Amino acid sequence: MNNKVFIRLSFCLALIILGCGQASPVSQELTQSEQGSVSSKAGGATQISGVGFVDATDECNSLSQGADFALTMTGDLVGCLYIFVDDFECSPSGTYREEGRELFVGTYNGEPGTFRTAYKSEAKYEGCAENGSYLGAEILGRCQHPIVKGSGDGVFDGVTGRLNIKDDIEAGNFPYTGHLKL
């Protein structure tokens, strides 16, 4: 190594050692300011959970919303999740994929409101129908439901976040988890 490079590296190392020593601690004020900016960027999302059930008795009156069907939601979200299927396909292995939109109408912490999602679902069934739908019993399934930005009103005004559902085949219901940023 030539002398100029060695001298420059030594000088930089000395600056680092002196600059990071105990004599120049980071101010508590600066540290709190940085922590505040990090927590505001994290957004303070609220974790939610509950269980959805197929609205077999049509208490949600899916037809009134033009929905294909609805889930009755319990837990942190109480109300009706209307499902509008936009596209679906089933592969020969029985893997079924579906995309669509949803409208939640209900309450959160007792306060009314609505929001919309755009969902993607994947499930495994015993087989496939010629029209691209599924056949037979569901083996497993899950879906993701990102909330459409700007779609909320009432308690959900300005809401962002996402719901995740993993089908409980044995129980015949749809446990959900997720987060809301209100």
C-alpha positions as CSV (number, residue, x, y, z in Angstrom):
1,M,0.0,0.0,0.0
2,N,1.5,3.4,-0.8
3,N,2.1,6.0,1.9
4,K,-0.6,8.4,0.8
5,V,-3.4,5.8,1.0
6,F,-2.1,4.6,4.4
7,I,-2.1,8.1,5.8
8,R,-5.6,8.9,4.5
9,L,-7.0,5.6,6.0
10,S,-5.3,6.4,9.3
11,F,-6.8,9.9,9.3
12,C,-10.3,8.6,8.6
13,L,-10.0,5.9,11.3
14,A,-8.9,8.6,13.8
15,L,-11.9,10.8,12.9
16,I,-14.3,7.8,13.3
17,I,-12.8,6.9,16.7
18,L,-12.8,10.5,18.0
19,G,-16.3,11.2,16.6
20,C,-17.9,8.2,18.2
21,G,-16.2,8.3,21.5
22,Q,-17.8,8.9,24.9
23,A,-16.9,12.5,24.8
24,S,-19.6,13.2,22.2
25,P,-22.7,11.2,23.0
26,V,-25.9,11.6,21.0
27,S,-28.2,14.1,22.6
28,Q,-31.3,12.6,24.3
29,E,-33.3,15.3,22.4
30,L,-32.1,14.0,19.0
31,T,-32.7,10.4,19.9
32,Q,-36.3,11.1,21.0
33,S,-36.9,13.1,17.8
34,E,-35.7,10.2,15.7
35,Q,-37.8,7.7,17.6
36,G,-40.8,9.9,17.2
37,S,-40.3,10.1,13.4
38,V,-39.9,6.3,13.2
39,S,-43.1,5.6,15.2
40,S,-45.1,8.0,13.1
41,K,-43.8,6.3,9.9
42,A,-44.7,2.9,11.4
43,G,-48.2,4.3,11.6
44,G,-49.6,2.7,14.7
45,A,-51.7,0.1,12.9
46,T,-54.2,-1.7,15.0
47,Q,-54.3,-5.5,14.9
48,I,-57.7,-7.0,14.4
49,S,-59.1,-10.5,14.3
50,G,-62.3,-12.4,14.2
51,V,-64.3,-15.0,12.3
52,G,-66.4,-14.8,9.2
53,F,-69.2,-17.2,8.3
54,V,-71.0,-17.8,5.0
55,D,-74.3,-15.9,5.2
56,A,-76.3,-19.0,4.4
57,T,-79.6,-17.4,5.6
58,D,-78.9,-14.2,3.6
59,E,-79.3,-11.9,6.6
60,C,-77.0,-9.5,4.8
61,N,-79.3,-9.5,1.8
62,S,-76.5,-9.9,-0.8
63,L,-78.9,-9.3,-3.7
64,S,-79.6,-5.8,-2.5
65,Q,-75.9,-5.0,-2.9
66,G,-75.5,-6.9,-6.2
67,A,-73.0,-9.2,-4.5
68,D,-72.3,-12.9,-5.4
69,F,-72.5,-13.8,-1.7
70,A,-71.7,-12.4,1.8
71,L,-69.9,-13.4,4.9
72,T,-71.2,-12.5,8.3
73,M,-68.3,-11.0,10.3
74,T,-67.8,-11.3,14.0
75,G,-64.9,-10.2,16.3
76,D,-63.3,-6.8,15.8
77,L,-65.4,-6.2,12.6
78,V,-69.1,-6.9,13.1
79,G,-71.3,-6.8,10.0
80,C,-71.5,-8.0,6.4
81,L,-68.7,-8.5,3.9
82,Y,-70.2,-8.5,0.5
83,I,-68.2,-10.4,-2.1
84,F,-68.1,-9.5,-5.9
85,V,-66.3,-12.1,-7.9
86,D,-64.5,-10.6,-10.9
87,D,-62.4,-13.4,-12.2
88,F,-61.6,-17.1,-11.5
89,E,-59.8,-20.1,-12.9
90,C,-59.0,-23.6,-11.8
91,S,-56.0,-25.6,-12.9
92,P,-56.2,-29.4,-13.6
93,S,-54.6,-30.0,-10.2
94,G,-57.6,-28.5,-8.4
95,T,-55.9,-25.2,-7.6
96,Y,-58.5,-22.5,-7.7
97,R,-57.7,-18.8,-8.0
98,E,-60.2,-16.0,-7.6
99,E,-60.0,-12.2,-7.7
100,G,-62.7,-9.7,-6.9
101,R,-63.9,-6.8,-4.8
102,E,-65.6,-6.6,-1.4
103,L,-67.7,-4.1,0.6
104,F,-67.7,-4.3,4.4
105,V,-70.7,-2.7,6.0
106,G,-70.7,-2.8,9.8
107,T,-69.1,-1.6,12.9
108,Y,-65.7,-1.4,14.6
109,N,-65.7,-0.7,18.3
110,G,-69.4,-0.1,18.1
111,E,-69.0,2.7,15.6
112,P,-70.6,2.2,12.1
113,G,-68.8,2.5,8.8
114,T,-67.9,0.9,5.5
115,F,-64.7,0.2,3.4
116,R,-63.8,-1.7,0.2
117,T,-61.2,-4.3,-0.5
118,A,-59.6,-5.8,-3.6
119,Y,-59.0,-9.5,-2.9
120,K,-57.1,-12.4,-4.2
121,S,-57.9,-15.9,-3.1
122,E,-56.2,-19.3,-3.6
123,A,-57.7,-22.7,-2.7
124,K,-57.2,-26.3,-3.4
125,Y,-60.2,-28.4,-4.3
126,E,-60.9,-32.0,-5.2
127,G,-61.2,-31.0,-8.9
128,C,-62.2,-28.4,-11.5
129,A,-65.3,-27.9,-13.6
130,E,-65.2,-27.3,-17.3
131,N,-66.2,-23.6,-16.8
132,G,-63.1,-23.0,-14.6
133,S,-64.9,-23.2,-11.3
134,Y,-64.0,-25.8,-8.6
135,L,-65.6,-29.2,-8.0
136,G,-65.9,-31.2,-4.8
137,A,-64.7,-30.3,-1.3
138,E,-62.2,-27.6,-0.4
139,I,-58.9,-29.0,0.9
140,L,-57.3,-25.7,2.0
141,G,-57.7,-22.0,1.2
142,R,-56.5,-18.5,2.0
143,C,-56.9,-15.0,0.7
144,Q,-55.6,-11.5,1.1
145,H,-57.8,-8.4,1.2
146,P,-55.9,-5.1,1.0
147,I,-58.2,-2.2,1.8
148,V,-58.8,0.2,-1.1
149,K,-57.3,3.6,-0.2
150,G,-60.0,6.3,0.2
151,S,-62.9,3.8,0.2
152,G,-63.8,4.1,3.9
153,D,-66.5,6.2,5.5
154,G,-67.8,6.6,9.1
155,V,-65.4,5.0,11.6
156,F,-63.3,3.8,8.6
157,D,-62.9,7.3,7.0
158,G,-59.3,7.4,5.7
159,V,-58.6,3.7,6.7
160,T,-55.8,1.7,5.2
161,G,-54.6,-1.8,6.0
162,R,-55.3,-5.4,5.1
163,L,-57.3,-8.5,6.1
164,N,-55.9,-12.0,5.8
165,I,-58.2,-15.0,5.9
166,K,-57.2,-18.7,6.2
167,D,-60.1,-21.0,5.7
168,D,-60.8,-23.4,8.6
169,I,-62.0,-26.4,6.6
170,E,-63.0,-28.5,9.7
171,A,-65.0,-25.8,11.4
172,G,-66.4,-24.4,8.1
173,N,-65.6,-20.8,8.8
174,F,-63.1,-18.1,7.9
175,P,-60.9,-16.8,10.7
176,Y,-59.3,-13.4,9.8
177,T,-56.5,-11.3,11.1
178,G,-55.1,-8.1,9.9
179,H,-54.4,-4.5,10.6
180,L,-56.1,-1.2,10.3
181,K,-54.6,2.2,10.3
182,L,-57.3,4.6,11.1
